Amino acid sequence: MTTPRPWLVTPARRPAAGTRLVCLPHAGGSASFYRRWAQHLDCDVELQIVQYPGREERVDEPFLTDPEALVEAVAGAVLETARPDVETVLFGHSMGALIGYETVRTLAARGLRVGRLFVSGQAAPDERIGREPATALSDDAILHEVETHGGTQMSVFDDPEIREMVLPILRNDYLLIDSYSPRATPPVDASVIALAGDRDTSVSVARVRRWEGVAGKEFHLHTFPGGHFFLAEQRAQVITVLHQYLRTGA
């Protein structure tokens, strides 16, 4: 039996940090997407990254196909490592934004309030996806959608080993998104800071702006040059915006 690996990856431990930034990857993504952020964050911020099962060091663990089970597991890991003297902030990109949103709700119900939630490249929770269900998509259709979003060139998937490794992860995560249904509850008790790429063909800035409807506290929207993966293209600018809020507590 495979021993489960930790849900949270900490690239650089900072015991004296006053804030921990918990980042949640996109569909098909892994902790590696955020690892380099640790080099650029203030020394008062400790980066922790959610590692979903079925990828990287957790490659031998089965996928989670139920979004509620995924949220419960993430919330449990965040709670288990919480410290009363360290503020917890969540950041999620694309699918990770939805998981982060539901995790904030679950944490609040268990007594841990997250005051700030960053959501990136994702429409508001009550918006329907703009594609066919994953069960109706062929392997090539899924890979083409990834290329359209600017994630990876199709030529990369000509390698059978890469294709075999990536496709199950993508299909699982697309199924997770398809089965997600937001709970009809009041706005989340947090400030919501939304980030969007001005050339993102998968989700418009207007759709990202609709997160304002679920923000129980303040709402802020920041737009960056780039497509769906503007986080990679504009990493320095994104981290500058993060620091703007992490330093001031706004």
N, C-alpha and C positions, 0 to 999 in steps of 0.2 A: 504493500500500500504506500502511495506517495504521501509524504508528510507535507501538509499545506504550508506554503510560504507566506510571509507577512503580506497584508493588504497594502501597507504603506511603505514606500521606499523613501529613505532620507539620504540624499546625495552627500550632504555636508552637515554633520550634527553641530548645532549651536545651542548649548545648554543655557546660555545667558540670554537668549532671544526672548523678546517680549511678545512676539507674534509668530504664529506658524501659519503658513500659506499652504493649504491642502488643494492640490490640483488634480482634476479628473480629465482623462484623455477622451478623445473623439472616437467615433465608431472606427474600428480597425486599428486604433492607436494603442500605445503602451506608455509605460513610464518614461521611456527614452525621449519622448517628444519634449518633455519639460526639463530633463536633467541639467542642461546647460544654464538654465535660469539661476541655479544656485551660485554660479560664479558672478552674477550681476546684481543679485539682491543685497540690500543693506545687511550688515552684520547682525542687526536686531531682528531679522526675519529668517526663520528656519523653513526651508522648503520640504514638504512631504508630498509624495505623488502616489496616487492610487494605482495599484497594479492589478488590473482585472485578471481573473484566472484564464488559462489557456494561451498565454503569451509570455515570451522571454523566460525569466527564471521560473515562471509558473506554467510553462508550456505543457507539462504532464498532468495538470489539474483540469477537470472538466469545466466547460463553459457554464455560466449561469444563463438560463434562458428566460427567467422571470424577472422583470424590472424591479418588482417589490422586494424580491429576495436579494437582488444586487444592492438596492438602497439599504436594506437592513444590515447587510454585511459591511458596507462602507461605513454606515453610521456606527456600528459596533466597534470597528477599528478606530475611528476617530475618537469615540468616547473612551475607549480603553487607554488611549495614549494622551488624553486631555490632562492639562495641569491648570489649577485654579489661577495661577499667576501669569498664564500665557493666553493671549487672545487667539481664537481660531477664526480664520477667514477661508472661505471656499472660492475656488476658481474652476470653472468648467468650460470646455470648448466643444461646440456642436452637441453630440449626444451627452458629453460630460456635463454640459450646462443643465440638461434636464435631470440627470442623476444628482447633480449638486443641489439643485432646487429642492428636490424631494428629500435629500439628505438633511438639508437645513430644517425642513419641517419635522422630520423624524427626530433629529437632535433636540429640537425645542420641546417636543413631547416628552423627551427623556431627561430634560433639565439642563441641557447645554444650549445656551443662546449663541447663535452666530450672527454678529451684528452687520456683517457685510458679505454679500454674495456677488462675485464677478461672473457674468455670463457672456459668452463669446461665440459669434458665428452661429447663432441658433434663434429660431423664431420662438415666440412666447409659448408656454406649455399647452395652451388650449388650441393652438394652430395645428391643422392637419398637415401631414407630409405631402410634398408635391411629386410623388412618384408612385409607381405600381408597388403593391405589397412584395416583400422579399420572396415570398413563396412563388410568385409569378415571374421572378427575374431569373434569367439564365446566368451562368457563371460569367460569360462575356459581358452581359448587361451590367452586372455588378461592378466588374472591373472598369468598364467604360464610364460608369458614374464616378468612380474614384478619380479617373483621369480628368473628367469634366470639372471636378471640384479643385483640381490642381494638386492632388495629393501625390500621384505617381504617374509616370509615363507608361502607356500600355506596353511598350517594348520591354519593360522590366519583367512583365508577366510572361514573356516568351520562355523564360527559364522555368522548367517544370517544377523544380524544387521550391522556388519562390511562390509560384502559383499555388502549389499544394499547401504551403505553409499559410499563405495569406487568405485564401478564399474561405476556409471554415471560420476564421475570425470575423471577416467582413459579414458573412451570411448570418452568423450568430448575432452580431451587433445590430444588423438591420432588422432581424426578427425582434430583438429587444425593443427597438424604436417602434416597430409596428404594433407591438402589444402594450405599449405605454399608454396609460390613460390618466390624466391629471385628476387629483381629487378635488371635489367642489368644496373648497375651504376658503376662509378669509385670506387676504394678502399675507405674504410671509412677513414675519416680524423682523425685518432687516432692511438695510439700504441695498438697493440693487444697482450695480454699475455694469452697463451693457457695452460691449465692444462689437464693432462690425467692420467688414471690409467693403469699401465703396464699389468694388467690382465683383462682389460675390454673387455668382449667378444662381446659387442654391438657396440663398436667403437674402432678401433685400434689407436695406437699412430700415425701411418702414416697418417691416415685420419684426426686426430686432427691437425697434422702439416700443413695440407693444408689451414688452416686459414691464413697462411702467404700470400696467394694470395689476400686477401681482406684487408690487413693491409696497410694503406696509410703512416704510420710512422714506428716505430720499430715493430719487431715481436720477441717474446720470447716464448719458449716452456719449460714447466717443467713437468717431469714425476714422479709419486708417486707410491709406492707399493699399490696394491689393484685393485678392480674391478670398476664397474660403479659408485658405491657410495663411492669411496675413500675419498671424502670430509668428510664423517662421520668417516671413519676409521683413517684418517690422518689429523684430524682437526688442531692440533698444527702446523704441518709442512706446511699445506696450509696457515694458517694465518701468519706464518713466511715469506713465499714468498710474500703474500700480503703486509706486512710491508716493505719488501725490495723495492717495487715500490712506495708505498704510502709515505714513508719517503724521498725517494731520488727524486721523480718526474720523474724517468726514464720512 
